[in-house]
């Protein structure tokens, strides 16, 4: 976020490393080196350091964490200390679930390091990725006395350290929330212990101690046959998404072909509704993932063509009688177009409930509010429902004078009842009155303020595009 001290410090540190990268390149290869870490090709004249600095200045704050991450992934000369400093700075401008020191200490006390000794090399690699182990590459007497060497001795060769003592030595109790979360996820990962029964045993030990902090290590997918666990904030009745039906042009004809595996078949025209059938990861659903799905599903090979096809298809699902809903959709993508593939998708016309019977046939047991105007999946399983409310949400048309509406308590109560039901099922509901979206400038100002605050609260580093 612009103006944050952490962001300024991150830019300074990235700037130092960018100058070092420039020093190892020639004028001819500089653009390629900068491109590897996500910086634009420099233009104009000047020294390599000046050109590299100008390239960095062209990067807005919202893209800086991504540059830092690319540096960590690709810059071979990066020391463990600088890697850690970069990570902590870019994580500081994000919003990660807090993990209390009490929980951290109690977690360390239930861990048995013996569970990791069978695959010690993997365990040691996890610690190397996350902490500075201070190995001295030039010991004066041939004996390395860094923290890494102590861990090798007291955990690997002659085990006499407890997990609590190891965490103390690593600085894990004072580490950033994100670093500690990655440590927990790593301890439960098949990359560390390639044994599913042991993975699940670790989860069973840790989750009860995470619950008081409103957290859990939840199974979010699979990798090479092993379960993958991610640390998430527990929300009311939150669940891993199984199906996403959206951009519905009309009520789809659906049947369940396998109730055990929740296999669903769309019998109506496949164009009536889009079905995103891929896992939604811990970072939410971003435009890049949805566009990749579109390209692979509909065999589109051109990025630009896929982008516009998908956008037009979603736009076509918006009701013809709701110009304000269309304005909301159009304004969102105009406001944040610069974010590109990192932008959380504003998903229109999402099918929430599906019932083969009509509301009249089902009677009092009918599922109301079967479609959402818009849905956004944000990090850590936050599901944001956005509704654009016209008069039909709080008023009824008079019989004597068509097109004239009067406030109706029963209609308003029905709208609020639907909001409460969504909230109790783990969705966050935000309603916009059409008066707030009465014209483009009003919609832009209202939505810019709302989404800046929403993204900041969710740790999504995206800012509105310049006018």
C-alpha positions as CSV (number, residue, x, y, z in Angstrom):
1,X,0.0,0.0,0.0
2,X,1.3,3.4,-1.0
3,X,2.8,5.3,1.9
4,X,3.4,2.3,4.1
5,X,6.8,2.3,5.8
6,X,7.1,-1.4,5.1
7,X,6.5,-0.8,1.4
8,X,9.1,2.0,1.3
9,X,11.6,-0.3,3.0
10,X,10.8,-3.1,0.6
11,X,11.4,-0.8,-2.4
12,X,14.7,0.3,-0.9
13,X,15.9,-3.3,-0.5
14,X,14.6,-4.4,-3.9
15,X,16.5,-1.4,-5.3
16,X,19.8,-2.5,-3.7
17,X,19.4,-6.0,-5.3
18,X,18.4,-4.6,-8.6
19,X,21.6,-2.5,-8.7
20,X,23.6,-5.7,-8.0
21,X,21.8,-7.5,-10.8
22,X,22.7,-4.6,-13.1
23,X,26.3,-5.0,-12.1
24,X,26.4,-8.6,-13.2
25,X,24.8,-7.8,-16.6
26,X,25.9,-6.1,-19.8
27,X,23.9,-3.3,-21.4
28,X,22.9,-5.9,-24.0
29,X,21.6,-8.5,-21.4
30,X,20.2,-6.0,-18.8
31,X,16.6,-6.1,-20.1
32,X,16.6,-9.9,-19.9
33,X,17.9,-10.0,-16.4
34,X,15.3,-7.4,-15.3
35,X,12.6,-9.2,-17.1
36,X,13.3,-12.4,-15.1
37,X,12.3,-10.6,-11.9
38,X,9.2,-8.9,-13.4
39,X,10.7,-5.5,-14.2
40,X,9.9,-3.7,-17.5
41,X,12.7,-3.3,-20.1
42,X,14.6,0.0,-19.4
43,X,14.4,2.8,-22.0
44,X,16.6,5.8,-22.7
45,X,20.3,6.3,-22.1
46,X,22.4,6.0,-19.0
47,X,24.5,3.6,-16.9
48,X,23.3,0.1,-16.2
49,X,22.5,1.1,-12.6
50,X,20.6,4.2,-13.8
51,X,18.6,2.2,-16.3
52,X,17.8,-0.5,-13.7
53,X,16.7,2.1,-11.2
54,X,14.4,3.7,-13.8
55,X,12.9,0.3,-14.5
56,X,12.1,-0.2,-10.9
57,X,10.6,3.3,-10.5
58,X,8.1,2.3,-13.3
59,X,6.7,-0.5,-11.1
60,X,3.8,0.6,-8.9
61,X,3.6,-0.4,-5.2
62,X,0.9,-3.0,-5.9
63,X,3.3,-5.0,-8.1
64,X,6.4,-4.7,-5.8
65,X,5.7,-7.8,-3.7
66,X,5.5,-9.9,-6.9
67,X,8.9,-8.5,-7.9
68,X,10.3,-9.4,-4.5
69,X,9.0,-12.9,-4.8
70,X,10.6,-13.3,-8.3
71,X,13.9,-12.2,-6.8
72,X,13.7,-14.8,-4.1
73,X,12.8,-17.5,-6.7
74,X,15.4,-16.6,-9.4
75,X,18.3,-14.5,-8.0
76,X,21.1,-17.0,-7.4
77,X,23.3,-14.7,-5.3
78,X,20.7,-13.9,-2.7
79,X,21.8,-14.8,0.8
80,X,19.5,-16.4,3.3
81,X,19.4,-13.2,5.4
82,X,18.4,-11.0,2.5
83,X,15.8,-13.6,1.3
84,X,14.3,-13.6,4.8
85,X,14.3,-9.8,4.9
86,X,12.6,-9.5,1.5
87,X,9.9,-12.1,2.5
88,X,9.1,-10.4,5.8
89,X,8.8,-7.0,4.1
90,X,6.4,-8.2,1.4
91,X,4.4,-10.3,3.8
92,X,4.1,-7.3,6.1
93,X,2.0,-5.4,3.5
94,X,-0.3,-8.4,3.2
95,X,-2.9,-9.5,5.7
96,X,-2.1,-13.0,7.1
97,X,-4.0,-14.7,10.0
98,X,-2.3,-13.9,13.3
99,X,-0.9,-16.9,15.3
100,X,-0.5,-16.1,19.0
101,X,2.8,-16.8,20.8
102,X,0.9,-19.1,23.2
103,X,-0.4,-21.2,20.3
104,X,3.1,-21.3,18.8
105,X,4.7,-22.6,22.0
106,X,1.9,-25.1,22.6
107,X,2.2,-26.4,19.1
108,X,6.0,-26.9,19.5
109,X,5.3,-29.0,22.7
110,X,3.1,-31.5,20.9
111,X,5.5,-32.0,18.0
112,X,7.8,-35.1,18.2
113,X,10.9,-34.5,16.1
114,X,11.3,-38.3,15.9
115,X,8.5,-38.2,13.3
116,X,10.8,-36.3,11.0
117,X,14.1,-38.0,11.5
118,X,13.3,-40.8,9.1
119,X,13.3,-38.1,6.3
120,X,15.7,-35.7,8.0
121,X,17.2,-34.3,4.7
122,X,13.7,-33.2,3.8
123,X,13.0,-31.8,7.2
124,X,16.3,-29.9,7.1
125,X,15.5,-28.5,3.7
126,X,12.2,-27.1,5.1
127,X,14.1,-25.2,7.8
128,X,16.7,-24.0,5.3
129,X,13.9,-22.5,3.1
130,X,12.3,-20.6,6.0
131,X,15.1,-19.6,8.4
132,X,18.6,-18.2,8.5
133,X,20.7,-21.1,9.7
134,X,24.0,-19.1,9.9
135,X,26.2,-21.7,8.4
136,X,29.7,-20.4,8.1
137,X,31.1,-21.3,4.7
138,X,34.7,-20.6,5.8
139,X,35.2,-22.1,9.3
140,X,38.7,-21.3,10.6
141,X,39.4,-24.8,11.9
142,X,37.3,-26.8,9.4
143,X,34.4,-27.2,11.9
144,X,31.1,-25.4,11.0
145,X,29.6,-24.0,14.2
146,X,26.5,-22.3,12.7
147,X,22.9,-23.0,13.8
148,X,22.6,-25.4,10.9
149,X,25.4,-27.5,12.2
150,X,23.9,-27.5,15.7
151,X,20.6,-28.7,14.3
152,X,22.4,-31.4,12.3
153,X,24.0,-32.6,15.6
154,X,21.2,-32.2,18.1
155,X,18.2,-33.1,15.9
156,X,19.7,-35.3,13.1
157,X,22.7,-37.2,14.5
158,X,22.4,-37.2,18.3
159,X,18.8,-36.1,19.0
160,X,18.6,-34.4,22.3
161,X,16.6,-31.2,21.4
162,X,12.9,-30.9,21.8
163,X,10.8,-29.2,19.1
164,X,10.2,-26.3,21.6
165,X,14.0,-25.8,21.9
166,X,14.5,-26.0,18.1
167,X,11.7,-23.4,17.6
168,X,13.5,-21.2,20.1
169,X,16.8,-21.4,18.3
170,X,15.2,-20.8,15.0
171,X,13.4,-17.7,16.2
172,X,10.1,-19.3,15.2
173,X,8.2,-17.9,18.2
174,X,8.9,-14.3,17.0
175,X,8.7,-15.0,13.3
176,X,6.1,-13.3,11.1
177,X,2.7,-14.9,11.0
178,X,3.2,-15.9,7.3
179,X,6.6,-17.6,8.1
180,X,5.2,-19.5,11.0
181,X,2.2,-20.6,8.8
182,X,4.6,-21.9,6.2
183,X,6.5,-23.8,8.8
184,X,3.3,-25.5,10.0
185,X,2.2,-26.2,6.4
186,X,5.7,-27.6,5.7
187,X,5.6,-29.9,8.7
188,X,2.4,-31.4,7.4
189,X,3.6,-31.6,3.8
190,X,4.5,-34.7,1.8
191,X,7.6,-32.8,0.8
192,X,8.7,-33.2,4.4
193,X,7.1,-36.5,5.4
194,X,6.0,-38.5,2.3
195,X,3.6,-40.7,4.3
196,X,-0.1,-39.7,4.3
197,X,-0.8,-41.4,7.7
198,X,2.0,-39.4,9.3
199,X,0.7,-36.2,7.6
200,X,-2.7,-36.7,9.1
201,X,-1.3,-37.5,12.5
202,X,0.6,-34.2,12.5
203,X,-2.7,-32.4,11.5
204,X,-4.6,-34.2,14.4
205,X,-2.0,-33.0,16.9
206,X,-1.8,-29.4,15.6
207,X,-5.4,-28.4,14.8
208,X,-6.9,-28.5,18.3
209,X,-4.2,-26.0,19.4
210,X,-4.9,-23.7,16.4
211,X,-8.6,-23.6,17.0
212,X,-8.5,-20.9,19.8
213,X,-6.8,-18.6,17.3
214,X,-9.6,-19.2,14.8
215,X,-7.3,-21.2,12.5
216,X,-7.0,-24.7,11.2
217,X,-4.8,-26.7,8.8
218,X,-7.3,-27.7,6.2
219,X,-7.0,-30.1,3.3
220,X,-7.3,-28.0,0.2
221,X,-6.2,-30.4,-2.6
222,X,-3.7,-33.0,-3.6
223,X,-0.2,-33.1,-5.1
224,X,1.1,-36.3,-6.6
225,X,-1.4,-38.4,-4.6
226,X,-0.6,-36.8,-1.2
227,X,-3.0,-34.4,0.6
228,X,-2.1,-30.7,0.7
229,X,-2.9,-28.7,3.8
230,X,-3.1,-24.9,4.1
231,X,-3.5,-22.8,7.2
232,X,-6.8,-20.9,7.0
233,X,-9.0,-18.7,9.2
234,X,-12.1,-20.6,10.3
235,X,-15.3,-19.0,9.2
236,X,-18.8,-19.9,9.9
237,X,-19.6,-23.2,8.2
238,X,-16.9,-22.5,5.6
239,X,-16.2,-25.3,3.2
240,X,-13.9,-26.0,0.4
241,X,-15.7,-25.0,-2.9
242,X,-16.7,-28.1,-4.9
243,X,-18.5,-26.5,-7.9
244,X,-18.9,-23.0,-9.3
245,X,-21.7,-22.4,-11.7
246,X,-21.8,-18.8,-12.9
247,X,-22.7,-16.5,-15.7
248,X,-26.1,-18.2,-15.8
249,X,-28.4,-17.0,-18.6
250,X,-31.3,-19.0,-17.3
251,X,-32.0,-21.7,-14.7
252,X,-29.9,-24.7,-15.8
253,X,-31.2,-28.2,-16.2
254,X,-28.9,-30.2,-13.9
255,X,-28.8,-33.8,-12.7
256,X,-26.5,-35.6,-10.3
257,X,-24.9,-38.7,-12.0
258,X,-22.9,-39.9,-9.0
259,X,-24.1,-38.8,-5.5
260,X,-21.0,-40.3,-3.8
261,X,-18.5,-38.3,-5.8
262,X,-20.8,-35.3,-6.3
263,X,-20.6,-35.7,-10.1
264,X,-23.0,-33.2,-11.8
265,X,-24.1,-33.1,-15.4
266,X,-25.6,-30.1,-17.2
267,X,-28.3,-31.3,-19.5
268,X,-29.4,-27.9,-20.9
269,X,-27.4,-26.0,-23.5
270,X,-23.9,-25.9,-22.2
271,X,-23.8,-22.2,-23.0
272,X,-26.6,-21.5,-20.5
273,X,-24.2,-21.6,-17.5
274,X,-20.4,-21.8,-17.0
275,X,-19.0,-24.5,-14.8
276,X,-15.6,-23.8,-13.2
277,X,-14.6,-27.3,-11.9
278,X,-11.1,-26.6,-10.6
279,X,-9.9,-26.2,-7.0
280,X,-9.9,-22.6,-5.7
281,X,-6.7,-22.2,-3.8
282,X,-5.8,-20.4,-0.6
283,X,-5.3,-17.2,-2.5
284,X,-8.8,-17.1,-3.9
285,X,-9.9,-17.1,-7.5
286,X,-7.8,-14.7,-9.7
287,X,-8.4,-13.7,-13.3
288,X,-5.3,-15.6,-14.5
289,X,-6.6,-18.9,-13.2
290,X,-10.1,-18.3,-14.7
291,X,-8.6,-17.3,-18.0
292,X,-6.4,-20.4,-18.1
293,X,-9.5,-22.6,-17.4
294,X,-11.3,-20.8,-20.2
295,X,-8.5,-21.3,-22.7
296,X,-8.1,-25.0,-21.8
297,X,-11.8,-25.7,-21.7
298,X,-12.7,-24.0,-25.0
299,X,-9.4,-24.6,-26.7
300,X,-8.5,-20.9,-27.2
301,X,-4.7,-20.4,-27.8
302,X,-4.5,-16.6,-27.9
303,X,-4.4,-14.8,-24.5
304,X,-6.0,-11.6,-25.7
305,X,-8.8,-13.4,-27.5
306,X,-9.4,-15.5,-24.4
307,X,-9.6,-12.5,-22.2
308,X,-12.2,-10.7,-24.3
309,X,-14.2,-13.9,-24.9
310,X,-14.5,-14.6,-21.2
311,X,-15.3,-11.1,-20.3
312,X,-18.0,-10.8,-23.0
313,X,-19.5,-14.1,-21.9
314,X,-19.7,-13.0,-18.3
315,X,-21.1,-9.6,-19.3
316,X,-23.8,-11.3,-21.4
317,X,-25.3,-13.0,-18.3
318,X,-26.2,-9.7,-16.7
319,X,-30.0,-9.1,-16.7
320,X,-31.2,-6.7,-19.4
321,X,-33.4,-5.0,-16.9
322,X,-30.6,-4.1,-14.5
323,X,-28.4,-1.3,-15.9
324,X,-27.0,-0.7,-12.5
325,X,-25.7,-4.3,-12.2
326,X,-24.1,-3.8,-15.6
327,X,-22.5,-0.6,-14.4
328,X,-21.2,-2.3,-11.3
329,X,-19.5,-5.0,-13.5
330,X,-18.1,-2.6,-16.0
331,X,-16.8,-0.2,-13.4
332,X,-15.0,-2.9,-11.4
333,X,-13.0,-4.2,-14.3
334,X,-12.2,-0.6,-15.5
335,X,-11.1,0.4,-12.0
336,X,-8.7,-2.5,-11.5
337,X,-7.7,-3.4,-15.1
338,X,-4.0,-2.8,-14.4
339,X,-3.9,-5.7,-11.9
340,X,-4.3,-8.1,-14.9
341,X,-4.1,-11.8,-13.9
342,X,-3.8,-11.0,-10.2
343,X,-7.2,-9.4,-10.0
344,X,-9.8,-11.3,-7.9
345,X,-12.6,-12.2,-10.3
346,X,-15.9,-10.5,-9.9
347,X,-18.1,-13.5,-10.8
348,X,-21.6,-12.6,-12.1
349,X,-24.8,-14.4,-11.8
350,X,-23.6,-17.3,-9.5
351,X,-26.0,-20.2,-9.0
352,X,-26.3,-20.7,-5.3
353,X,-29.3,-23.0,-4.9
354,X,-30.7,-25.4,-7.4
355,X,-34.0,-27.2,-7.0
356,X,-35.8,-29.1,-9.8
357,X,-39.1,-28.0,-8.5
358,X,-40.5,-24.5,-8.8
359,X,-40.9,-22.1,-5.9
360,X,-44.7,-22.5,-6.2
361,X,-44.4,-26.3,-6.1
362,X,-42.0,-26.3,-3.2
363,X,-44.0,-23.8,-1.1
364,X,-42.7,-22.7,2.2
365,X,-39.7,-25.0,1.9
366,X,-38.5,-23.3,-1.3
367,X,-34.9,-22.1,-1.5
368,X,-35.0,-18.4,-2.1
369,X,-32.2,-16.1,-3.5
370,X,-31.1,-18.9,-5.8
371,X,-28.6,-16.6,-7.6
372,X,-26.1,-14.1,-6.4
373,X,-25.5,-10.9,-8.4
374,X,-21.8,-11.2,-7.9
375,X,-19.3,-13.3,-5.9
376,X,-15.6,-12.8,-5.1
377,X,-13.3,-15.5,-3.6
378,X,-10.6,-13.8,-1.6
379,X,-7.6,-15.3,0.3
380,X,-8.2,-17.6,3.3
381,X,-11.7,-18.8,2.1
382,X,-13.4,-15.4,2.3
383,X,-16.5,-15.4,0.1
384,X,-17.8,-12.0,-0.7
385,X,-21.3,-11.6,-2.0
386,X,-22.1,-8.3,-3.7
387,X,-25.8,-7.4,-4.4
388,X,-27.1,-4.5,-6.3
389,X,-30.5,-3.6,-4.8
390,X,-33.1,-1.8,-6.8
391,X,-36.6,-0.9,-5.6
392,X,-37.7,-4.5,-6.0
393,X,-35.7,-5.4,-2.9
394,X,-37.6,-3.1,-0.6
395,X,-40.8,-1.9,-2.4
396,X,-43.7,-3.2,-4.5
397,X,-45.4,-1.9,-7.6
398,X,-48.8,-0.3,-6.9
399,X,-51.8,-1.9,-8.6
400,X,-53.4,1.4,-9.3
401,X,-50.3,3.0,-10.9
402,X,-48.0,0.7,-12.7
403,X,-44.3,1.6,-12.5
404,X,-45.0,3.4,-9.2
405,X,-43.5,1.8,-6.2
406,X,-44.2,2.0,-2.5
407,X,-42.1,0.7,0.4
408,X,-43.1,-2.7,1.6
409,X,-41.9,-4.1,4.9
410,X,-42.5,-7.7,3.8
411,X,-40.3,-7.3,0.7
412,X,-37.6,-5.7,2.7
413,X,-37.8,-8.5,5.4
414,X,-37.4,-11.1,2.6
415,X,-34.3,-9.4,1.4
416,X,-32.8,-9.2,4.9
417,X,-33.7,-12.9,5.5
418,X,-31.7,-13.9,2.4
419,X,-28.7,-11.9,3.7
420,X,-28.8,-13.5,7.1
421,X,-29.0,-17.0,5.5
422,X,-25.9,-16.3,3.4
423,X,-24.0,-14.9,6.4
424,X,-24.8,-17.9,8.5
425,X,-23.4,-20.1,5.7
426,X,-20.1,-18.4,5.7
427,X,-20.6,-15.7,3.1
428,X,-20.0,-12.0,3.7
429,X,-22.8,-10.0,2.1
430,X,-22.5,-6.3,1.0
431,X,-25.5,-4.6,-0.6
432,X,-25.2,-1.5,-2.9
433,X,-28.2,0.7,-3.5
434,X,-28.8,1.7,-7.1
435,X,-28.7,5.4,-6.0
436,X,-25.0,4.9,-5.2
437,X,-24.5,3.8,-8.8
438,X,-26.6,6.4,-10.4
439,X,-23.9,7.5,-12.9
440,X,-20.4,6.5,-13.8
441,X,-18.5,9.0,-11.5
442,X,-20.7,8.1,-8.5
443,X,-20.2,4.4,-9.1
444,X,-16.5,4.8,-9.6
445,X,-16.0,6.7,-6.3
446,X,-18.2,4.4,-4.3
447,X,-16.6,1.3,-5.6
448,X,-13.0,2.6,-5.4
449,X,-13.4,3.3,-1.7
450,X,-15.1,0.0,-1.0
451,X,-12.7,-2.3,-2.8
452,X,-9.6,-0.5,-1.6
453,X,-10.7,-1.2,2.0
454,X,-11.8,-4.7,1.2
455,X,-8.6,-5.7,-0.6
456,X,-6.5,-4.1,2.2
457,X,-8.4,-6.1,4.8
458,X,-7.9,-9.3,2.8
459,X,-4.2,-8.8,2.2
460,X,-4.7,-8.3,-1.6
461,X,-2.2,-5.7,-2.8
462,X,-4.2,-4.2,-5.6
463,X,-4.9,-0.5,-6.2
464,X,-7.3,1.2,-8.6
465,X,-5.9,2.0,-12.0
466,X,-5.1,5.6,-12.6
467,X,-7.7,7.8,-14.3
